[in-house]
Amino acid sequence: MRPDGISSANGFSQASNGLAASPSRKAAFAHSSNGQSSHLSSNGDSQTNGSSILSKASSSYFGHDREEVTRILIQSLYELGYDGAASLLSKESGYQLESPAVGIFRRAILDGRWAEAENILIQSFTPDTEGRNAGFGGGKPPITEKLALVENAEKNEMLFYLRQQKFLELLESRDLGAALFVLRHELTPLNYDVGRLHALSSLLMCPPEHLHNQAGWDGSISSSRERLLTELSKSISPSVMIPSNRLAVLLNNVKQNQINQCLYHNSANPPSLYSDHMCDRSDFPLRTGIELNQHTDEVWYCQFSHDGTKLVTAGRDRHVYIYDTNTFAVYRQLEKHEDGVAHVSWSPDDTKLITCSQDKKARVWSVETGRCLLTINHHRQPVTAAVWAADGESFVTASLDLGSHLCHWSMRGDALYTWQGGFRVHDCAVTPDGRRLIAADVEEKIHVYDFATHEEEYCLALKSKPTSVAVSKDSRYMLVNLSEGQIQLIDLDTTEVVRRFRGQKQGEFVIRSTFGGAAENFVVSGSEDSRIYIWHKENGALVETLEGHTSGCVNAISWNPTNPGMFASAGDDCLVRIWTRERDLQQFTTTSKHKAPSTNGSARTSALRSTSGF
């Protein structure tokens, strides 16, 4: 239990307002109430934070402020459940976790005493000359403490969050009359976030079973109040209210920094806190002992299934192969296309595949039986890519067809929607959260759509033609290959280029780069010089340049999503190479040990393969 009687909040979402450097030990609390002198009491004994107990102790702890370190430790001990140790540390050090005003405010929020919480907020924004000792009314004692607020704190914003919680709890209890009163007379007059206000209004007509999803609210009173307190704490000075789970946040930052500095970090397990972290190069997939040579011409695409148990490959020879990744034996061979197959997409549950071909058709296949379930004959130009909706019940095809460059289809083959715009598409992707559809056109633009409404959110102009687009698992970033020989990591929300990756050779042909590694720590791309380039995503460093393909372009890379020690590459040399760690090589049986004939110098007349000539 915390000293205010509230259970520790271990496990709740982390605050991100950071811990600013506190003033002097006396100033941190003696002036914590916006300039007012404040005395903290503990068990009835009046004491000022930073008592004489530490008069002989150094104010520094290995270069860190002793008060900050101690108070963070006190908070962490409470969160870990070591209440007695936390109380003892507070008593021995003379530091308390938070000011009395914060304690009162915390209890008011967590107990749902909204009038009291509002009064504290309003009074904290009131100049000291205006009614500092104004009471709550109705016999309530006067407030003698004020919250120390950050410089840019906004009263209406904080009140909006507080009243929104009150409104949602009333909706949860189906007290619609009281909820409507709060909406009209408490939230609306704040004139804050009108869009959110309209969304809250619509919840009044929402069936109870849909309320949580529509409101983005889990319905738990205790956890939602904790999250409200975390949000409000961003406007309260960290010198008086330490952000929740502060030590955990700091330790996570340390771990992430070590991961970012480790060139070969390729594990889903976080590094230990006991020692500095550095992965060994030998534990990275740099060996290619497996060659898949079933294709008789250039291999244009490869992709692991979501569960990592299968690999699909496709190419110029019109064939599509599905391999079992335990043995890399051929599981299924799909043969119905009349021209080269440039793209394949796994359904979310890995039971179906969409193949996209230069024969202007897209086909949906059963992975288990190898049977063609559906053929899309709609496009008048090559189908360049396809992507499934998040629910797996529909999909989008992309084409070089100006009249139907993006089409949304049901599993019955019905056209659900056709986007207008009159451009040709090289590649498309849907974010894992299902919110956005991204299309890379051949005219140096990226188009981002709201997938639910089909409306274009924005069009991003580039300096060269994009040949492929991949999206991170968290739906936050897209990776765009450019024909000028550059790969860009772009923030989907801000449209800012976060990082550029250079070194691979690209100009004439379509190359599909991807994210790689256990936590998507890497960016991986093929190249027209027959090599594979691997960069560290966070620092942009070129980690490795791998040679394995004998000639031509390396067209596509796919990293196994469940085995971070494996990725596949598809090349013009008719080969698909499986890259693994040296210690993993012996567990695989190579399906064929002879190499396919070299196709160096073969003609490349396909409009789909080439980035030029449009």
Secondary structure as GFF3:
##gff-version 3
##sequence-region A 1 614
A	DSSP	alpha_helix	25	30	.	.	.	ID=ss1
A	DSSP	beta_strand	40	42	.	.	.	ID=ss2
A	DSSP	beta_strand	45	47	.	.	.	ID=ss3
A	DSSP	three_ten_helix	52	54	.	.	.	ID=ss4
A	DSSP	beta_strand	60	61	.	.	.	ID=ss5
A	DSSP	beta_strand	64	65	.	.	.	ID=ss6
A	DSSP	alpha_helix	66	80	.	.	.	ID=ss7
A	DSSP	alpha_helix	83	93	.	.	.	ID=ss8
A	DSSP	alpha_helix	100	111	.	.	.	ID=ss9
A	DSSP	alpha_helix	114	124	.	.	.	ID=ss10
A	DSSP	alpha_helix	155	172	.	.	.	ID=ss11
A	DSSP	alpha_helix	176	182	.	.	.	ID=ss12
A	DSSP	pi_helix	183	187	.	.	.	ID=ss13
A	DSSP	three_ten_helix	188	190	.	.	.	ID=ss14
A	DSSP	alpha_helix	194	202	.	.	.	ID=ss15
A	DSSP	three_ten_helix	203	205	.	.	.	ID=ss16
A	DSSP	alpha_helix	208	215	.	.	.	ID=ss17
A	DSSP	alpha_helix	221	233	.	.	.	ID=ss18
A	DSSP	alpha_helix	246	261	.	.	.	ID=ss19
A	DSSP	three_ten_helix	281	283	.	.	.	ID=ss20
A	DSSP	beta_strand	287	292	.	.	.	ID=ss21
A	DSSP	beta_strand	299	304	.	.	.	ID=ss22
A	DSSP	beta_strand	310	315	.	.	.	ID=ss23
A	DSSP	beta_strand	320	324	.	.	.	ID=ss24
A	DSSP	beta_strand	330	334	.	.	.	ID=ss25
A	DSSP	beta_strand	341	346	.	.	.	ID=ss26
A	DSSP	beta_strand	352	357	.	.	.	ID=ss27
A	DSSP	beta_strand	362	366	.	.	.	ID=ss28
A	DSSP	beta_strand	372	376	.	.	.	ID=ss29
A	DSSP	beta_strand	383	388	.	.	.	ID=ss30
A	DSSP	beta_strand	394	399	.	.	.	ID=ss31
A	DSSP	beta_strand	406	410	.	.	.	ID=ss32
A	DSSP	beta_strand	415	418	.	.	.	ID=ss33
A	DSSP	beta_strand	425	430	.	.	.	ID=ss34
A	DSSP	beta_strand	436	441	.	.	.	ID=ss35
A	DSSP	beta_strand	445	450	.	.	.	ID=ss36
A	DSSP	beta_strand	456	461	.	.	.	ID=ss37
A	DSSP	beta_strand	466	471	.	.	.	ID=ss38
A	DSSP	beta_strand	477	482	.	.	.	ID=ss39
A	DSSP	beta_strand	486	491	.	.	.	ID=ss40
A	DSSP	beta_strand	497	502	.	.	.	ID=ss41
A	DSSP	beta_strand	514	516	.	.	.	ID=ss42
A	DSSP	beta_strand	522	526	.	.	.	ID=ss43
A	DSSP	beta_strand	531	536	.	.	.	ID=ss44
A	DSSP	beta_strand	542	547	.	.	.	ID=ss45
A	DSSP	beta_strand	554	559	.	.	.	ID=ss46
A	DSSP	beta_strand	566	571	.	.	.	ID=ss47
A	DSSP	beta_strand	576	580	.	.	.	ID=ss48
A	DSSP	three_ten_helix	582	587	.	.	.	ID=ss49
###
